Each structure stands twice: as C-alpha cells, then as structure tokens.
Amino acid sequence: MKTRRWLAGLMLAAAVLLSRQSAAQTDHEVVWKPEWRRFSWTNVGFTAVAGGAALGIALGVDFREDGHRGGVIGDEWVRDTFLAESRQGRATARVIGDRIFQFGLVYPYLVDTIAVTWIGNGAPDVALQMTLINLQSQAFAALIGLSTAHFVGRARPSTDECERNSDYERFCDAPDENASFMSGHTATMATTAGLICAHNSKLALYGDTPIGLIECVAGITATATVGMARIVNDRHWHSDVVAGMTIGALSGYVLPMLLHYGWGDSGPPFRGTIDTDDGSIQSVLMPMAGPTSLGVGWSVLF
C-alpha cells in the first residue's frame, strides 16, 4: 500500500512538472474557449439522474437469471485461444485488470484535472469544467453498464465450468454470475481513455508537445489490457468486452464532444511536435478504419 502511494505521489509530481515546463517552453495557456458549452444545470440534472439511476439499479435490482448462455460469433474461439488454463493464471489476470481498473477510475481527476490543469497550468475554472464532464461521462457509462448487467442476464463464460467444479474459480456461485454483458471494467477504462483523449485534443494540456498524445495512446492501451484480462480470467466473453469498449468510447469521447467541446475545430484531433536537431517532427493521432479493423493510428510527419 505504501509503495503504491509513493508511486502515485511521484506520478502526480511528474505531471505537474511536465505541464509547467511545457507551458513555459511553448507559452501555452489552458483556457475554456467561448464557443465551448459550459456545464449547465441541464447537464447537472442529466448527471444526477444517470448517477442516481445507476446507484438504484446496483443496490435495488437483482441480477436476471434466465438470460443467454454461451458465446456468439467468435466468442468461443477467442475464449479457447486466450483463456488461462490454471486457476492461478486466471486469478493473476483478474488482479492485473482490477488494479488498472481502479487506477483508471481516479486518473482523470488526480492527474489531468488536479495535477496538470489546476496546479500545473493554473487553470481552476477549466479544471472544474473537466471534473463535471468526467462525472457526467462516468455516470452515463455506469448507467448503461449496470443496466445491461442486471437486466440482460447473460451467463459468464465460467458458468459451465463452475457447475462442474465449484473450485474452478473463487467467484463460482457469486450473485453476479449472470452479469457477463457487458464488461463494466472495460467500459470504465474506455471512458477514462476517451476523456483523456477528448480533453487533451481540445485543451492541449501539455502544450505543443506529444505528451498528451502519448497519454491518450496509453489510455487506449490500458483499456485493451483490461479487456484482455477479463477474457483471460474467464469473466467475460469477447463480445462483452467489445460492447464495453464501444460504450466507453461513446461516454468518454463522443459525449463530451457532443455536449461541450463540439466538432468545429479543423484538422486531426491530435497534433504533437517533437523538436530534433534537424527540425520539428509532427505527430498526429487519427481514427483508422478498414474492412476488418477499427481503431486509431499514430502517424509521424517528417
């Protein structure tokens, strides 16, 4: 516990120093632009209703027990390919996913909002707007995630194994054994990643440097890691994880853009400049899509 606290403290201090150094070098100021929509009382009501409904479902609604069992397209193959064979291996994957998930819950507040925006850039007003947007996105994601978990009733992939062997995993016969759809851990991390990417792309929290771009890519990578950990741990099907990623992307990135930042700025959502002896290198993060793929790409322009 003490080690984690020390690491968290060092990370926050590093974030403050990096943001201050970037602001000093680039003469960049973090401000809330007039064309962006501030958090209104309507947004407060939306967040309160979504958060309250999510809490009510979590505390007052039982999990459905007669939902779908088994995988859908591709689920069985993914499970057979990536499932850890030993109970210890599955438990290790669970711990890794849980730790990243817990870190992801607080990261947007501790690092981007408090350390970087408020302390590092001296912009408490922007930090307040970011905090409210974060709460709104997380409340929306929680409402969707808890609704599907309680009302869909999809059996976890470990259900059949647990029925054959009650020692298959520690959580056999748990009340949430039919809460496979969707992956709440993945949705939460995808929401965090979306918020990181949204705020950095509009506010340029680290100035004209690639740090915000790297932070965004790290958030996406953490989301993929959590999703894979849930599959390896046999707690979710692949389709549960994909659904969680989709809802998280909508909650963390699309919702802030739609309700607050808008889509008006021209150019790719991310640009970073890396200074070298031979000049500057432009790095750009942009969405990429193909017949069999969907994701983001990082292009470097020389």
Secondary structure as GFF3:
##gff-version 3
##sequence-region A 1 302
A	DSSP	alpha_helix	2	26	.	.	.	ID=ss1
A	DSSP	alpha_helix	41	60	.	.	.	ID=ss2
A	DSSP	alpha_helix	75	82	.	.	.	ID=ss3
A	DSSP	alpha_helix	87	107	.	.	.	ID=ss4
A	DSSP	pi_helix	108	120	.	.	.	ID=ss5
A	DSSP	alpha_helix	124	151	.	.	.	ID=ss6
A	DSSP	alpha_helix	159	164	.	.	.	ID=ss7
A	DSSP	alpha_helix	184	203	.	.	.	ID=ss8
A	DSSP	alpha_helix	211	232	.	.	.	ID=ss9
A	DSSP	alpha_helix	238	249	.	.	.	ID=ss10
A	DSSP	pi_helix	250	254	.	.	.	ID=ss11
A	DSSP	alpha_helix	255	256	.	.	.	ID=ss12
A	DSSP	pi_helix	257	261	.	.	.	ID=ss13
A	DSSP	beta_strand	270	276	.	.	.	ID=ss14
A	DSSP	beta_strand	279	290	.	.	.	ID=ss15
A	DSSP	beta_strand	293	301	.	.	.	ID=ss16
###
